[in-house]
């Protein structure tokens, strides 16, 4: 049985009249790359890691170790930002009694931001319980740089096109992205997916390799090349590295549909398409070039490179039919937020 999710247990605190009761909870779904070596403190890696869980009662709180910024959505409502440490109340206004679904995404620890993204459990009403959130039988990875990480958008990864695309499709999704990343290793030290994609944290928390058996991707969307040009990577080298990267990703996910996006500003468009064609000629018919020409509206950038919220939404709206045409939905998607 394929595994989209790899964390089966987490300490959950259920507030009781006397003292909290602790129990391992298999109802929390951890999507993306998480460090689960400490059963009482799970750490999300890369930009798009998040958790989903159902719960009963009227309130829900997160148990955090130290100060962190996060975004939470309850029952499919828009994500709300929270910053704090210790017990963070996600329901300052109590909910109606009944069943609810919670999604939490932490701000990625990267660059100058050093928040403590360490999830230590939930605190619920006395007598309340958790349950599995509605099933999502598909998973798509989005591989990229600051654009894929959602940099300059209002809620970073949450308002990035990858997160939005996944939510509109109703698929599990994760953004394997850090600002400034290249595809290729360069002499001036650009962090590159060529070497760091295979790591649990991309090298931010060590060099341990990711265990690719922890989840299986149905789709992999790659948006790379924007930064390579600035680091002097030639077109020929970029194309060769792209072919090698596609080949290695295929080895990790033998049945995935792989989508290679033209960078939004057109860098290495010819080389990206040629890399896809090379893989097709080698017998891999499940790699596709995605021409993004004209996807961004005139007011869809926050600077010369990074999309704003409107730009990310425009990209997601174009990507959804591209992906769903190759990876059909198994269940109806949720209503668009």
Beta strands, then each sheet from edge to edge (+ up, - down):
strand 1: 11-14
strand 2: 21-24
strand 3: 29-31
strand 4: 34-35
strand 5: 42-44
strand 6: 50-56
strand 7: 60-74
strand 8: 80-89
strand 9: 99-106
strand 10: 118-124
strand 11: 130-131
strand 12: 139-144
strand 13: 172-177
strand 14: 219-222
strand 15: 257-261
strand 16: 287-290
sheet 1: 2+ 1- 10- 5+ 4-
sheet 2: 2+ 1- 10- 7+ 8-
sheet 3: 2+ 1- 10- 7+ 9- 6+ 3-
sheet 4: 2+ 1- 10- 7+ 9- 6+ 11-
sheet 5: 13+ 12+ 14+ 15+ 16+
end
